Amino acid sequence: MLLQGKKLLITGVLTPQSLAYGVAEHALEQGAEILLTGFGRARSLTERSAKRLKAGIEVLELDVTNPEHFPALTEALRQRWGRVDGVLHAIAYAPEDALGGNFLNTPWESVQTAFRISAFSLKELAVAVKPLMTEGGSIVALDFDNRVAWPIYDWMGVCKAALEATVRYLARDLGPQGIRVNALAAGPLATVAAKGIPGFKSLEKGWGRQAPLGWDARASHDTVARTACALLSDWLPSTTGELVHVDGGYHAIGAPPVEPEEGEGGPSTSSVG
Ligand SMILES: NC(=O)c1ccc[n+]([C@@H]2O[C@H](COP(=O)([O-])OP(=O)(O)OC[C@H]3O[C@@H](n4cnc5c(N)ncnc54)[C@H](O)[C@@H]3O)[C@@H](O)[C@H]2O)c1
């Protein structure tokens, strides 16, 4: 099995719709041992999802805005396992006024919150697991490709661009210890976090028109999970600092297929152009 014997820390499982839930499900099927993280009032949702995944899966406390939680997480992992082989970072949050076309008016306080939770937390998490990745390891961060600007993503997009840069710097600093760090850029999928972004539905709807492989909510959820498991496995041993797209190929195509306008028949017979 792909992940036989691997000890994986999976953050970001909230509901069964969470992208991290699919990763946890496949990781278990592929022979991994997993621990989840949850926090605050949402912790009960994570615990419910953990039970649904498999009896006895433990949920460790991690609110990435609480600096004390990171050394506590290291200690808890040391006690449970003594070693960690892989980590999924599936954490993002932006206040409402940082999303949905409000880019020019978003106050610094909201940007700061979004940045800390959605980008800086990857560095914090990597530092917390580094001492336990004694046999090398793999860190995978869930991303939404932000090499370009999007209509509604605003400061979350800036945070994702920062996350992508953080992946590269972590790859630089952790590579000598045999730790790979990669971003998995997924297409849009309806989760609790995604549904909070105004206009998300139309982005999701249009995705399949431009993606040459198509984009189907349920099937694509599964391909995100399987690709994350591949990145957590030993099968991409020389891949680090990479942005791996799981988007049906959307990123490779400039625009959706052109619909012929009325009167425009088949292919042009003109030699011009
Ligand atoms: N759904 C999509 O369309 C999509 C596409 C590309 C990337 N992503 C990324 O996937 C990741 C997971 O999101 P999702 O879509 O599965 O939604 P989700 O709502 O299921 O998961 C978001 C997670 O972030 C956690 N979180 C928020 N604030 C936190 C904090 N202070 N401390 C610790 N955890 C905190 C939540 O508890 C939750 O588990 C995010 O990074 C998201 O940006 C999602």
The ligand as an SDF file (V2000), in Angstrom:
LIG
                    3D

 44 48  0  0  0  0  0  0  0  0999 V2000
  -12.6150   24.2070   -1.3970 N   0  0  0  0  0  0  0  0  0  0  0  0
  -11.9280   24.7260   -2.3880 C   0  0  0  0  0  0  0  0  0  0  0  0
  -12.4700   25.0920   -3.4200 O   0  0  0  0  0  0  0  0  0  0  0  0
  -10.4290   24.8400   -2.2520 C   0  0  0  0  0  0  0  0  0  0  0  0
   -9.6690   24.9890   -3.4270 C   0  0  0  0  0  0  0  0  0  0  0  0
   -8.2940   25.1200   -3.3110 C   0  0  0  0  0  0  0  0  0  0  0  0
   -7.7080   25.1050   -2.0520 C   0  0  0  0  0  0  0  0  0  0  0  0
   -8.4820   24.9740   -0.9330 N   0  0  0  0  0  0  0  0  0  0  0  0
   -7.8120   24.9760    0.3770 C   0  0  0  0  0  0  0  0  0  0  0  0
   -8.0510   23.7600    1.0540 O   0  0  0  0  0  0  0  0  0  0  0  0
   -7.8390   23.9970    2.4420 C   0  0  0  0  0  0  0  0  0  0  0  0
   -8.9720   23.3560    3.2210 C   0  0  0  0  0  0  0  0  0  0  0  0
  -10.1780   24.0650    2.9940 O   0  0  0  0  0  0  0  0  0  0  0  0
  -11.5580   23.3680    2.6250 P   0  0  0  0  0  0  0  0  0  0  0  0
  -12.0070   23.9670    1.3550 O   0  0  0  0  0  0  0  0  0  0  0  0
  -11.4450   21.9050    2.7490 O   0  0  0  0  0  0  0  0  0  0  0  0
  -12.5380   23.9730    3.7260 O   0  0  0  0  0  0  0  0  0  0  0  0
  -12.8840   23.5550    5.2450 P   0  0  0  0  0  0  0  0  0  0  0  0
  -13.7400   24.6660    5.7560 O   0  0  0  0  0  0  0  0  0  0  0  0
  -13.4460   22.1970    5.2870 O   0  0  0  0  0  0  0  0  0  0  0  0
  -11.4670   23.5790    5.9540 O   0  0  0  0  0  0  0  0  0  0  0  0
  -10.8310   24.7570    6.4230 C   0  0  0  0  0  0  0  0  0  0  0  0
  -10.1210   24.3670    7.6940 C   0  0  0  0  0  0  0  0  0  0  0  0
   -9.3680   25.4620    8.2230 O   0  0  0  0  0  0  0  0  0  0  0  0
   -9.4070   25.3190    9.6260 C   0  0  0  0  0  0  0  0  0  0  0  0
   -9.0290   26.5410   10.3240 N   0  0  0  0  0  0  0  0  0  0  0  0
   -9.5480   27.7900   10.1550 C   0  0  0  0  0  0  0  0  0  0  0  0
   -8.9820   28.6220   11.0580 N   0  0  0  0  0  0  0  0  0  0  0  0
   -8.1010   27.8840   11.7960 C   0  0  0  0  0  0  0  0  0  0  0  0
   -7.2390   28.1750   12.8770 C   0  0  0  0  0  0  0  0  0  0  0  0
   -7.1620   29.4040   13.4290 N   0  0  0  0  0  0  0  0  0  0  0  0
   -6.4780   27.1660   13.3960 N   0  0  0  0  0  0  0  0  0  0  0  0
   -6.5460   25.9130   12.8760 C   0  0  0  0  0  0  0  0  0  0  0  0
   -7.3500   25.5680   11.8590 N   0  0  0  0  0  0  0  0  0  0  0  0
   -8.1220   26.5570   11.3210 C   0  0  0  0  0  0  0  0  0  0  0  0
  -10.8600   24.9460    9.9000 C   0  0  0  0  0  0  0  0  0  0  0  0
  -11.0080   24.3800   11.1920 O   0  0  0  0  0  0  0  0  0  0  0  0
  -11.1110   23.9350    8.7960 C   0  0  0  0  0  0  0  0  0  0  0  0
  -10.8260   22.6320    9.2320 O   0  0  0  0  0  0  0  0  0  0  0  0
   -7.7290   25.5050    2.6150 C   0  0  0  0  0  0  0  0  0  0  0  0
   -6.3700   25.8680    2.6770 O   0  0  0  0  0  0  0  0  0  0  0  0
   -8.3490   26.0220    1.3270 C   0  0  0  0  0  0  0  0  0  0  0  0
   -7.9080   27.3080    0.9730 O   0  0  0  0  0  0  0  0  0  0  0  0
   -9.8320   24.8290   -1.0220 C   0  0  0  0  0  0  0  0  0  0  0  0
  1  2  1  0
  2  3  2  0
  2  4  1  0
  4  5  1  0
  4 44  2  0
  5  6  2  0
  6  7  1  0
  7  8  2  0
  8  9  1  0
  8 44  1  0
  9 10  1  0
  9 42  1  0
 10 11  1  0
 11 12  1  0
 11 40  1  0
 12 13  1  0
 13 14  1  0
 14 15  2  0
 14 16  1  0
 14 17  1  0
 17 18  1  0
 18 19  2  0
 18 20  1  0
 18 21  1  0
 21 22  1  0
 22 23  1  0
 23 24  1  0
 23 38  1  0
 24 25  1  0
 25 26  1  0
 25 36  1  0
 26 27  1  0
 26 35  1  0
 27 28  2  0
 28 29  1  0
 29 30  1  0
 29 35  2  0
 30 31  1  0
 30 32  2  0
 32 33  1  0
 33 34  2  0
 34 35  1  0
 36 37  1  0
 36 38  1  0
 38 39  1  0
 40 41  1  0
 40 42  1  0
 42 43  1  0
M  CHG  2   8   1  16  -1
M  END
$$$$
